[in-house]
Structures are given as structure tokens and as C-alpha cells.
């Protein structure tokens, strides 16, 4: 097998992380509102428990539950940003292998993420206790901008180092 054929095969395989992440994102969206809220609340509760442990705070379960409820919405939104940060990176990698660079890479990656976010929110409109949210698409957008931006900057830095 020639080197070119191996490279083409690798390019196709490079899309696997993006497909896996899309499946994960859509599986989270398939959860009912109760399931989704419960999962993010449990994560919030764990964060407060870790904080209690690390800072050696004396808190009873009611206090932990109260604090978990206070950060619950922020945990959900940070999860949205993180998912789309990772999705942008997983879209940018194969596009980079197809020699898409710079501003084209940035905008193409963001566009793909916005399409995914829109489809994800549309998908949620069919799930019990869930609904589409333009605000969530905006939060997803910011995660995608950070992921795509970092990828573009890293690509330029590595390109400059290679030219030296």
C-alpha cells in the first residue's frame, strides 16, 4: 500500500472522534428533562462534596444539597460549552488533515458545530420535559469558538516552528 493510500485512510479515520462526540451529545439530548436534570444535579453535588473535602469544610448533607442547587445551572452550561469545545477540536483535526487552514478552518469548524447545535436543540424538542433553546445554541457557539480558535492558533504556531 502506498504512502498516499495510507494517508487517505488515516484522513477518513480522523473523523471518528467527531462522530463519537456527536453520538454522545445526541444521547445526552435524548434524556428526559428529569433524567438530564438529575444527572447534572448529581455532578453538582459531587463538586460540592469535593470542595468540602479539599477545603476541609464542615457541612451536613442539607448544606451540600443547597450549594449544589446554587451551581446546578452553571454546571449544565459549562457542560454545553465543554461538549462543543471538544466537538470543534474533533472537527478541526480532520479538516486540518485536508489542508484547510487559518480563517477557513475557523469558520468551517464553527459552522459545523452550529449545525450540530441546531440539530441537537431540534432533537430535544421531541423529548419529554425538554425543549429547544436558542440560549443553549449560543453557549454551544462560544464553546465551538474557543475550540476552533485554539486549534487554529496551535496550527499556526506549529506551522511557524516547522518553517524554521
Secondary structure, 3 states (H helix, E strand, C coil): CCHHHHHHHHHHHCCHHHHHHHHHHHHHHCCCHHHHHHHHHHHHHHHHHHHHHHHCCCCCHHHHHHHHHHHHHHHHHHHHHHHHHHHHHHHHHHHHHCCCCHHHHHHHHHHHHHHHHHHHHHHHCCCCCCCCCHHHHHHHHHHHHHHHHHHHHHHHHHHHHHHC
